[in-house]
Amino acid sequence: MEKIKHNAVENIKPSFDISEVKAKILDEIETVVIRTQDRDSEGNILVSPDGPRSNLDEQSWKIVRTESFKKWFGDWQGHKDCSVIVDENGEPKVVTHRTYEKEIAVKPPREKFSEVSRFMHFTSQWVGTEQTQRYGTDLHHAFLNIRNLFEMGPGKMRYYQTYPEAKAGFVGNIDDEFLTFLKKKGYDGVYGASSKNNDYKGPLMYTDEYVPLNPPTQILLIDQITEK
């Protein structure tokens, strides 16, 4: 797969009214048709005719192919000028956020650093067998528009690789100094990967963490887009 090109200066995103984006996607989704050639012999939906099997369900597959989605997310089919949050097939990746609420709204970051997450954070996979009070039972699905991602590296959920450990917090708990560093360098998102994998059997935990730094324009909640 061709590597997506991203540059802090070239990929400064325009401001989006996410409610307007969702409304336009709803208008356009009815025009997106899954053709015979978009499925394999077993009926699985494909990324493209004769391409790999898609990781998306039918609703999400249609959403990412609307013109309004691509204006927001970028040209993911052309592998340029788009969000870097895509899967191994190059399609927009579905990530999730857990709460104890059936309906959620995208929240702006907390003004000050705190022990709880300052920013909304998302993961591509949950592992573990024990439900905990920390993470809710309601799962919310989203696409993220992040163009310039600060990556912590494998097994690095904390950012003491950049700043002293005494000031470290989880990726979502970004303090003012780290936030200033990120903005100065042109980053609009942060990523960290934990050491947890499918063999993990402890309390519910995420395997990685994506944090958009401009939540109101970078998060599209899939569950809030339903065909008419």
Secondary structure as GFF3:
##gff-version 3
##sequence-region A 1 228
A	DSSP	alpha_helix	18	28	.	.	.	ID=ss1
A	DSSP	three_ten_helix	29	31	.	.	.	ID=ss2
A	DSSP	three_ten_helix	36	38	.	.	.	ID=ss3
A	DSSP	alpha_helix	58	63	.	.	.	ID=ss4
A	DSSP	alpha_helix	67	73	.	.	.	ID=ss5
A	DSSP	beta_strand	74	75	.	.	.	ID=ss6
A	DSSP	beta_strand	80	82	.	.	.	ID=ss7
A	DSSP	beta_strand	95	99	.	.	.	ID=ss8
A	DSSP	beta_strand	126	127	.	.	.	ID=ss9
A	DSSP	beta_strand	138	144	.	.	.	ID=ss10
A	DSSP	beta_strand	149	151	.	.	.	ID=ss11
A	DSSP	three_ten_helix	165	167	.	.	.	ID=ss12
A	DSSP	alpha_helix	176	184	.	.	.	ID=ss13
A	DSSP	beta_strand	189	193	.	.	.	ID=ss14
A	DSSP	beta_strand	205	206	.	.	.	ID=ss15
A	DSSP	beta_strand	208	212	.	.	.	ID=ss16
A	DSSP	alpha_helix	215	218	.	.	.	ID=ss17
A	DSSP	beta_strand	219	221	.	.	.	ID=ss18
A	DSSP	three_ten_helix	222	224	.	.	.	ID=ss19
###
